[in-house]
Amino acid sequence: KRLSLNEYCILCANIKIFLRTLFFRTKDDHNLAFTARKTEKMLKELPNYY
């Protein structure tokens, strides 16, 4: 099934919110610094996907 434009926009917004939440929860934890850097990179690249 293909997503409607509205469903697609909602999906993209949910992905962006998830990545931002993950970034802010991991950025201050030294054990998760790699995850925070990867998440930040994904957030910057997200507009390339839609």
C-alpha positions, 0 to 999 in steps of 0.5 A: 500500500502506498502512503497518502501525502498526509500519511507520508508527512506524518511519518516524516514528522514522527521520524524527525521527532524520534531522532531529535528525542534520541539526540537530546537524551544521548548527547550528554552521556559519554557512553552514547556519544557515538549514537548522539553524533550519528543521530545528529548526522541523520537529522541534518540529512533528513531533508534529503529523503523527502 
